[in-house]
Amino acid sequence: MTIMEIPAFCAILVVIQLHVFPCVSFSSFVFGDSLVDAGNNDYLFTLSKADSPPYGIDFLPSGGRPTGRFTNGRTIPDIIGEDLGATSFPPPCLAPNTTSKAIHEGINYASGASGILDQTGTFFIGRLTLKEQIGHFEKSRSYMVNLMGEEKTNEFLSKAIFSITIGSNDILSYFRPSSPFSGDKIVPEVLQDHMVSNLTTQLKRLRGLGARKFVVVGVGPLGCIPYVLATRLIPEGECSIEVNSVVRGYNSKLKEGLNRLNREVGFGAVFVYANSYDVFRRMIQNYHQYGFENGDGPCCGGYFPPFVCFEGKGKTANASSSFLCSDRAKYVFWDAFHPTEAANLIVAEKLLDGDPSVCSPMNIRQLHHTPIIPIHQRS
């Protein structure tokens, strides 16, 4: 994409980035699924949990203990926040006393098994749907208003990054035999349109609550994850063409939808599309070039169903524990669904400083340093 293809207001903002960045403190509000869950599902009755070892084995702040993150270490929002100056990670919204920390750290509302559509994830019982996640943010915002007033709250929120990483479970559910879409199966185009429409509604809702800087992450190459490779009997070295085709179609429509939102709101907000699909796809295809030794198998849980990643206890630990690779840094995938911290580091770097093929109309570092005027200060 050239600068001429960027919506006019975004082109001006990109030019602003060419000058010296002002000092801007970093805070973030994270929404999404298990790719970015920081422990909310630990507080729910759900089959989707990452609260036992070896999850978190490389997460230094916890001393290697599980935190509810569905990986061995940090998630992509964790890594991006650290790079941009965050002093701590946004806590899960369901943890005790989280709301009081919002003004300094932001909050993580993400929930494993959730989707854009309300019915997604019902198989796992408990999860916070995207609609419910934003409902929790609304409560957090009310706390902020009570503490520092409407004007100060809007000013604070106008500087924060709102990241939304969701949609994978909606597409995986579409291909799952027990899918809520089973029976009279809709065509992929209808699913894609439904997802984009529902996500757009929730993004507008967030903007109405004061969000101004959005990072909306597209769905990655689900046709290449270990779960899909095994359950669809995909030959070694290949990916599911059918699954990835649906993902690409959704991502294309999502990007178009975000471009429309950018044109509609003008200088009132910025919606960044983060192209995680191409970043992950290149990493999987050329994993040796990125320092990995395995690009398609899980480090933990083995190559075949049920893909359970857990660590046994006591004298039966060796017998009951699932397979765990010896060097997590050499694997792209941590388990059958989620990347390792090593893979997350590479993706985070690309989203932070990537060119318009990765993030458009600007990358996350540029978005962080772009001033958005709070609504109460506009004439």
C-alpha positions as CSV (number, residue, x, y, z in Angstrom):
1,M,0.0,0.0,0.0
2,T,1.3,3.4,-0.9
3,I,0.6,6.6,1.1
4,M,-1.8,7.6,-1.7
5,E,-4.0,4.6,-0.9
6,I,-4.3,5.5,2.8
7,P,-7.4,7.4,3.8
8,A,-6.6,11.1,3.8
9,F,-6.8,11.7,7.5
10,C,-4.5,8.7,8.1
11,A,-2.0,9.9,5.6
12,I,-1.7,13.2,7.6
13,L,-1.3,11.2,10.8
14,V,1.5,9.1,9.2
15,V,3.3,12.2,8.2
16,I,3.1,13.3,11.8
17,Q,5.0,10.2,12.8
18,L,8.0,11.3,10.7
19,H,8.7,13.9,13.3
20,V,10.1,13.4,16.8
21,F,7.7,11.4,19.0
22,P,6.4,13.1,22.1
23,C,6.7,11.2,25.4
24,V,3.4,9.3,25.8
25,S,2.8,7.0,28.7
26,F,1.4,3.5,27.8
27,S,-1.7,1.9,28.9
28,S,-3.8,-0.7,27.1
29,F,-7.2,-2.5,27.2
30,V,-7.1,-6.0,25.8
31,F,-10.1,-7.8,24.3
32,G,-10.2,-11.2,22.6
33,D,-9.8,-14.9,23.0
34,S,-7.2,-17.4,24.4
35,L,-4.4,-15.9,22.3
36,V,-4.4,-12.9,24.6
37,D,-6.3,-14.1,27.7
38,A,-4.2,-13.2,30.8
39,G,-6.2,-15.3,33.3
40,N,-9.9,-14.4,33.1
41,N,-10.9,-18.0,32.5
42,D,-9.2,-19.0,35.8
43,Y,-12.3,-17.3,37.4
44,L,-14.9,-19.1,35.3
45,F,-16.4,-22.5,35.3
46,T,-15.1,-23.6,31.9
47,L,-13.3,-26.3,30.0
48,S,-11.0,-23.8,28.5
49,K,-8.3,-23.2,31.1
50,A,-4.6,-22.7,31.3
51,D,-4.2,-22.8,35.0
52,S,-1.9,-25.7,35.5
53,P,1.8,-26.5,34.6
54,P,3.5,-26.4,32.2
55,Y,1.5,-23.3,31.1
56,G,3.5,-20.3,32.1
57,I,6.7,-22.2,32.5
58,D,8.7,-19.3,30.9
59,F,6.7,-16.5,32.4
60,L,9.3,-14.7,34.5
61,P,7.0,-12.4,36.6
62,S,5.2,-15.5,38.0
63,G,8.4,-17.5,38.5
64,G,7.2,-20.0,35.9
65,R,3.9,-20.6,37.5
66,P,0.7,-20.7,35.4
67,T,-1.1,-17.3,35.1
68,G,-4.0,-18.4,32.8
69,R,-2.1,-17.4,29.7
70,F,-2.4,-20.1,27.0
71,T,1.3,-20.3,26.2
72,N,4.6,-20.9,27.9
73,G,5.4,-17.2,28.4
74,R,4.2,-13.8,27.3
75,T,1.4,-13.0,24.9
76,I,1.8,-10.5,22.1
77,P,0.1,-7.7,24.0
78,D,2.4,-8.4,26.9
79,I,5.5,-8.0,24.7
80,I,4.2,-4.9,22.9
81,G,3.3,-3.2,26.2
82,E,6.8,-3.9,27.6
83,D,8.4,-2.4,24.5
84,L,6.3,0.8,24.7
85,G,7.1,1.4,28.4
86,A,4.4,-0.4,30.4
87,T,5.7,-1.1,33.9
88,S,3.3,-4.1,34.4
89,F,0.9,-6.2,32.4
90,P,-2.8,-5.3,32.4
91,P,-4.5,-7.6,34.9
92,P,-7.5,-9.9,34.1
93,C,-10.7,-8.0,34.7
94,L,-12.2,-10.9,36.8
95,A,-9.3,-10.9,39.2
96,P,-10.0,-9.2,42.6
97,N,-9.4,-5.5,42.9
98,T,-8.6,-5.2,39.2
99,T,-10.7,-2.0,38.5
100,S,-8.7,0.1,40.9
101,K,-5.6,-0.5,38.8
102,A,-7.1,0.5,35.5
103,I,-5.9,4.1,35.5
104,H,-2.2,3.0,35.6
105,E,-2.1,-0.3,33.8
106,G,-5.2,-0.9,31.7
107,I,-7.2,-4.1,32.0
108,N,-7.3,-7.4,30.1
109,Y,-10.9,-8.6,29.3
110,A,-9.9,-11.5,27.0
111,S,-11.4,-14.9,27.5
112,G,-10.4,-18.3,26.1
113,A,-12.9,-20.0,23.8
114,S,-14.7,-16.7,23.1
115,G,-15.6,-15.4,19.7
116,I,-17.2,-12.5,17.9
117,L,-20.5,-14.3,17.8
118,D,-22.3,-14.9,21.1
119,Q,-22.9,-18.6,20.3
120,T,-19.2,-19.4,19.7
121,G,-17.5,-21.4,22.4
122,T,-20.7,-22.9,24.0
123,F,-19.0,-26.3,23.9
124,F,-16.5,-25.0,26.5
125,I,-19.4,-23.8,28.8
126,G,-17.9,-20.7,30.4
127,R,-16.3,-17.8,28.6
128,L,-16.7,-14.1,28.2
129,T,-18.2,-13.3,24.8
130,L,-16.9,-10.1,23.1
131,K,-20.2,-8.4,24.0
132,E,-19.7,-9.4,27.7
133,Q,-16.0,-8.2,27.6
134,I,-17.1,-4.8,26.5
135,G,-19.8,-4.8,29.2
136,H,-17.0,-5.3,31.8
137,F,-15.1,-2.4,30.3
138,E,-18.2,-0.3,30.6
139,K,-18.2,-1.0,34.3
140,S,-14.5,-0.2,34.5
141,R,-15.2,3.1,32.8
142,S,-17.9,4.0,35.3
143,Y,-15.3,3.4,38.1
144,M,-12.9,5.8,36.3
145,V,-15.6,8.5,35.9
146,N,-16.5,8.2,39.6
147,L,-12.9,8.6,40.5
148,M,-11.7,11.4,38.2
149,G,-14.7,12.7,36.2
150,E,-15.9,12.4,32.7
151,E,-13.4,14.8,31.1
152,K,-10.3,13.3,32.7
153,T,-11.6,9.8,31.8
154,N,-12.1,10.7,28.2
155,E,-8.6,12.2,28.1
156,F,-7.0,9.1,29.6
157,L,-8.9,6.7,27.2
158,S,-8.0,8.8,24.2
159,K,-4.3,7.9,24.8
160,A,-4.8,4.2,25.6
161,I,-4.4,1.4,23.0
162,F,-7.5,-0.9,22.6
163,S,-6.5,-4.2,21.1
164,I,-9.0,-6.7,19.8
165,T,-7.7,-10.2,18.9
166,I,-10.7,-12.4,18.1
167,G,-12.4,-14.4,15.4
168,S,-10.3,-17.7,15.4
169,N,-12.9,-19.6,17.4
170,D,-15.7,-18.5,15.2
171,I,-14.0,-20.0,12.2
172,L,-12.8,-23.1,14.0
173,S,-16.4,-23.6,15.2
174,Y,-17.6,-23.4,11.7
175,F,-15.5,-26.4,10.7
176,R,-16.1,-28.4,13.9
177,P,-18.6,-31.3,13.6
178,S,-20.4,-30.1,16.7
179,S,-20.6,-26.6,15.4
180,P,-23.7,-24.5,16.1
181,F,-23.6,-23.9,12.4
182,S,-24.1,-27.6,11.7
183,G,-27.3,-28.8,10.1
184,D,-28.3,-26.1,7.5
185,K,-24.7,-25.0,7.1
186,I,-24.3,-21.4,5.9
187,V,-21.8,-20.6,3.2
188,P,-18.5,-19.1,4.3
189,E,-19.3,-15.7,2.9
190,V,-22.3,-15.4,5.1
191,L,-20.2,-16.3,8.2
192,Q,-17.6,-13.8,7.2
193,D,-20.1,-11.0,6.8
194,H,-21.8,-11.9,10.0
195,M,-18.5,-11.8,11.9
196,V,-17.5,-8.4,10.4
197,S,-20.9,-6.9,11.1
198,N,-21.0,-8.0,14.7
199,L,-17.4,-6.9,15.3
200,T,-18.0,-3.5,13.8
201,T,-21.0,-3.1,16.1
202,Q,-18.8,-3.8,19.1
203,L,-16.0,-1.5,17.9
204,K,-18.5,1.4,17.5
205,R,-19.7,0.6,21.0
206,L,-16.2,0.9,22.4
207,R,-15.7,4.2,20.6
208,G,-18.9,5.5,22.1
209,L,-17.3,4.6,25.5
210,G,-14.2,6.7,24.8
211,A,-11.8,4.4,22.9
212,R,-9.9,6.2,20.2
213,K,-6.9,4.1,19.3
214,F,-7.8,0.6,18.0
215,V,-5.6,-2.3,17.0
216,V,-7.8,-5.0,15.4
217,V,-5.8,-8.2,14.7
218,G,-6.9,-10.4,11.8
219,V,-7.2,-14.1,12.2
220,G,-4.0,-16.1,11.6
221,P,-3.5,-19.1,9.3
222,L,-5.7,-21.6,11.2
223,G,-5.3,-24.1,8.4
224,C,-1.7,-24.5,9.6
225,I,-2.2,-25.0,13.3
226,P,-1.5,-28.5,14.8
227,Y,-5.1,-29.1,15.7
228,V,-6.4,-28.6,12.2
229,L,-3.5,-30.5,10.6
230,A,-4.2,-33.5,12.7
231,T,-8.0,-33.5,12.7
232,R,-8.2,-32.9,8.9
233,L,-5.4,-35.3,8.1
234,I,-3.3,-32.7,6.3
235,P,0.0,-34.1,4.8
236,E,3.2,-33.0,6.5
237,G,4.5,-29.7,5.2
238,E,1.0,-28.5,4.0
239,C,-1.9,-26.6,5.4
240,S,-5.6,-26.8,5.0
241,I,-6.4,-24.8,1.9
242,E,-10.1,-24.8,2.7
243,V,-9.7,-23.4,6.3
244,N,-7.1,-20.8,5.2
245,S,-9.4,-19.7,2.3
246,V,-12.2,-18.9,4.8
247,V,-9.7,-17.0,7.0
248,R,-8.3,-14.9,4.2
249,G,-11.8,-14.0,3.0
250,Y,-12.8,-12.9,6.5
251,N,-9.5,-10.9,6.9
252,S,-10.1,-9.1,3.6
253,K,-13.6,-8.1,4.6
254,L,-12.4,-7.0,8.1
255,K,-9.8,-4.8,6.5
256,E,-12.4,-3.2,4.2
257,G,-14.7,-2.7,7.2
258,L,-12.0,-0.9,9.2
259,N,-11.1,1.3,6.3
260,R,-14.8,2.3,6.2
261,L,-14.7,3.1,9.9
262,N,-11.6,5.2,9.4
263,R,-13.3,7.2,6.7
264,E,-16.5,7.7,8.8
265,V,-14.8,8.9,12.0
266,G,-12.1,11.1,10.4
267,F,-9.8,12.4,13.1
268,G,-12.1,11.0,15.8
269,A,-10.3,7.7,16.1
270,V,-7.8,5.4,14.3
271,F,-8.6,1.7,13.5
272,V,-5.4,-0.2,12.7
273,Y,-5.7,-3.5,10.9
274,A,-2.9,-5.9,12.0
275,N,-2.2,-8.5,9.4
276,S,-1.1,-11.4,11.6
277,Y,-2.0,-13.9,8.9
278,D,0.9,-13.1,6.6
279,V,3.3,-12.7,9.5
280,F,2.5,-16.2,10.9
281,R,2.3,-17.8,7.5
282,R,5.8,-16.6,6.5
283,M,7.1,-17.8,9.9
284,I,5.6,-21.3,9.5
285,Q,6.7,-21.6,5.9
286,N,10.3,-20.5,6.6
287,Y,10.6,-21.5,10.2
288,H,14.3,-22.4,9.9
289,Q,15.1,-18.9,8.9
290,Y,13.5,-17.6,12.1
291,G,15.6,-20.0,14.3
292,F,13.0,-22.7,14.8
293,E,13.4,-26.4,14.4
294,N,9.7,-27.3,14.2
295,G,7.1,-25.2,12.4
296,D,4.0,-27.4,12.5
297,G,3.9,-29.5,15.7
298,P,3.0,-28.6,19.3
299,C,5.8,-28.3,21.9
300,C,3.3,-29.6,24.6
301,G,0.5,-32.1,24.2
302,G,1.6,-34.3,21.4
303,Y,0.6,-34.5,17.7
304,F,-2.7,-36.4,18.1
305,P,-6.1,-35.8,19.9
306,P,-6.9,-34.9,22.6
307,F,-3.8,-32.6,22.5
308,V,-4.0,-32.1,26.3
309,C,-1.0,-30.1,27.6
310,F,-0.6,-30.8,31.4
311,E,2.0,-31.8,33.9
312,G,1.3,-34.8,36.3
313,K,1.9,-34.5,40.0
314,G,3.8,-36.6,42.6
315,K,5.1,-40.1,41.9
316,T,3.0,-40.5,38.8
317,A,4.3,-37.3,37.1
318,N,6.3,-38.9,34.4
319,A,3.6,-41.4,33.6
320,S,0.8,-38.9,33.5
321,S,2.4,-35.8,32.1
322,S,1.9,-34.9,28.4
323,F,4.7,-34.7,26.0
324,L,6.8,-31.5,26.4
325,C,9.6,-30.5,24.1
326,S,13.0,-29.9,25.6
327,D,13.5,-26.4,24.0
328,R,10.4,-24.2,23.8
329,A,12.3,-21.6,21.8
330,K,12.7,-24.0,18.9
331,Y,9.0,-24.5,18.3
332,V,6.5,-22.2,16.6
333,F,3.5,-23.8,18.4
334,W,3.2,-24.2,22.2
335,D,0.2,-26.5,22.0
336,A,-2.3,-27.5,19.3
337,F,-3.8,-24.0,19.1
338,H,-1.4,-21.4,20.5
339,P,2.1,-20.1,19.6
340,T,5.1,-20.1,21.8
341,E,6.5,-17.0,23.4
342,A,9.3,-17.2,20.9
343,A,6.8,-17.0,18.0
344,N,4.9,-14.2,19.8
345,L,8.1,-12.2,20.1
346,I,8.5,-12.2,16.3
347,V,4.9,-11.3,15.6
348,A,4.9,-8.5,18.2
349,E,8.0,-7.0,16.6
350,K,6.4,-6.9,13.2
351,L,3.2,-5.4,14.5
352,L,5.1,-2.7,16.4
353,D,7.3,-1.5,13.6
354,G,6.0,-3.1,10.5
355,D,5.3,-1.5,7.1
356,P,1.7,-1.0,5.7
357,S,1.6,-4.6,4.5
358,V,1.6,-5.6,8.1
359,C,-0.2,-2.8,9.9
360,S,-2.3,-0.2,8.1
361,P,-2.8,2.7,8.1
362,M,0.1,2.8,10.6
363,N,2.0,0.4,12.9
364,I,1.4,0.2,16.6
365,R,4.3,2.3,17.6
366,Q,3.1,5.1,15.4
367,L,-0.4,4.7,16.7
368,H,0.8,4.9,20.3
369,H,2.5,8.3,19.6
370,T,-0.3,9.7,17.5
371,P,-2.3,12.3,19.4
372,I,-6.1,11.9,19.3
373,I,-8.1,14.9,20.6
374,P,-10.6,13.8,23.2
375,I,-14.2,14.7,22.2
376,H,-14.7,17.3,24.9
377,Q,-11.7,19.3,23.6
378,R,-13.0,19.6,20.0
379,S,-14.7,22.7,18.8
